[in-house]
Structures are given as C-alpha cells and as structure tokens.
Amino acid sequence: MAWSWRYETGNGKPLDDEEMPGELFTSRGDAETWLGENWQDLAEAGAAQVTLLEDDRTVYTMSLEEPE
C-alpha cells in the first residue's frame, strides 16, 4: 500500500503535479505527519485542499485554509 496526497483547488480540481510534491508514504500516519509539517507551504503554492489517497482509494478530503 502507498499513501499519497492529491493537491486541489477549492472546488476539487487537481493541481498540476509538476508544481506540487509527489511524496509517497508507507503509512497513513507518515502521510498525515508530513502534511502537518508542510500544509502552509502547500497553501502558499496554491492548494486550497488536499485529498488523502491509499493507492487509488480516496480516504478523505481536507481544507488547507486557516479557520476564520
């Protein structure tokens, strides 16, 4: 199993993979820890939300926008 993040606009359209990191993780925990450390950089690069994938299966989608 491989875990990864798909980077998306606010309406769920995937962003260009060439501009975003293509990290693969061996566990969900590793993927979530990485996101916790890098979410602000991803948001600054244009990602409004991310979707966690286990291979090709969608696990969940999460906003990268700071709460108001």
BELUR-V179814 format. One record per run of one state. SS is the DSSP state (H for helix, E for strand, C for the rest). FROM is the first residue (numbers start at 1). TO is the last residue. If there is no record, write none. Layout:
# BELUR-V179814
ss=<SS	SS>
from=<FROM	FROM>
to=<TO	TO>
This chain:
# BELUR-V179814
ss=<C	E	C	E	C	H	C	E	C	H	C	E	C	E	C>
from=<1	3	9	14	15	17	20	25	26	28	45	49	55	57	64>
to=<2	8	13	14	16	19	24	25	27	44	48	54	56	63	68>
